[in-house]
Amino acid sequence: LINPAITDIERKEILDQVSVHLGNEANLHFFPDKVGNLAPYIYSKSLVNLMIPPRVLTTGIPMQAMEVMGSRGFLLCGYQADLANAFIPGEEVVLFDSRQDLLEKLTYFMEHGKERTSITKAALEKIRTEHTFARRLDILLQYG
């Protein structure tokens, strides 16, 4: 139970730092993990969807990352090795590995809409072609 508490504290600190960095023009919204049927709409309309993975998540691809990219949303996510192996960093997903890296990439991509759009389209295409239920089932049957 301590890891979720630490993650919550870390997320708040990071969001406070982002808010200070972006200044008063920032239009930041924090959405809880469960926003129901509105999630795809929110993800697709947001300039940047920031994901700070839980500390307990050390392997695998965060489900919310797939939801954001599959909803035509631009994802800026804390580094996860499996996500970096499944998607090309900088082309299909943008990952940060420190708070400074986060602030630099956030600033850059908020100002470069064409690059956000290109990465978003590439991620969606990868999901549509390589991350389907049929492909997942094949992998499960191979190792099952």
N, C-alpha and C positions, 0 to 999 in steps of 0.2 A: 504493500500500500504506500510505501514511501516514494517509489518511482513516479506514480501519477502526481503526487503532491509536488515533487521536484519539477516535473514537466510543466505543471501549471505555473509555478513561480517563474521558471525560465521563459515560458511563452509570454507572460505578462511583462517581464523585463525587456524581452526582445521587441514586443509591440510598443512599449513605451519609448524605446530607443528609436524605432522606426518613425514614430510620431514626431519626436523631436527632430530627427534628421530631415523629414519631409516638410516640416513646418506647418503653418496654419492652413496652407492650401490642400493639405492631405485630406482625403475623404475616406477615412479608414472605418471599416465595419468589422466587427468580430462576430462570426456566426458559429454557434455551437456545432458539434459534430453532426447532429441530427437536425436537418432543416426540412426534412420530408420531401414532398414533391417539388418544392421550390429550388432545391439544390442545383439541378442542371441549368435553370434560368439564371440563378445567382452566379454560378461559375462562368457561364458564357458571357455575361454582361460585365463582369469585373475586369479591370485592366490587368490586374495581377492577383492570382490566388496564391497566397503565401501558406506553405505547409511546414510546420515545425513538427517533425515526427516525434512521437512519444519516446521517452528514453527506453522503455521496455521493448521497443521494436528494433531489434538488431539484425534481423534477416527478413527477407521477403520484400514485396512491393506493397506499400500502404494502399489499402482499398480506396481511400479518399483521393490518392494521386490518380488512380485509374478513373475514378468518377469525374474529377476535374478535367482531365485530358479528353475523356470520352464525351464530355459535354461541350466541347469546343472552348474550353477555358485554358488560359495561359497559366502554367504552373511554375512556381519558384519554390523549390523544396530543399530542405536540409538534406545533406548528402546521405544516400542510402546505396550501398554497393550493388544490391540486386536491381535497384531502379536504374543505376548507371550501366549495368550490364544488359538490361532489357531495352533501354532507349539510349540514343546517342546524345550525350551531354552537349549542350550548346546548339544542337540541331533539332532535337525532338523533346527535350526537357532541359530546364535550367536548374542546376543544383548549386547550393552554396555550402561552404565548409567552415565558415566562421561568421561572426557577426559583422565584421568589416566587409567581407565578401558579399554578404546579404545586402548591406546598405549600398554598396557599389552597383551590384546587379539590379537591385530594385530601382535605383535612380536611373540607370541606363535604360532598362526596359520600359519604364514608365514614359520615357521620352522617345522611344523608338518603336512606334506602332507597327511598322511594316515587318520588323524582325519578330515582334511578338506574334503577329499573324502567321508568318512563315513557320515558326516553331510550333504554333498551335495546330496548323494544318498537317504538318509532318507527324506530330504525335497522334492525331486522330487517324491518319492513314495507317500508321503502324498498329494501332489498336484494332482497326477494322480488318487488317490483313493477317496479323500475327498473334493477336491476343484474343482469339475467339474461344467460345466454349468448346468447339470441336477440337481445336489444338490443345486446349487444357486437358480434355478428356483423353486424347491420344497420349499425352505425357503421363497422366495418371495410370493409364493401362500399361504403359511401358515399364513403369517402376512398381506397379502394384502387385 
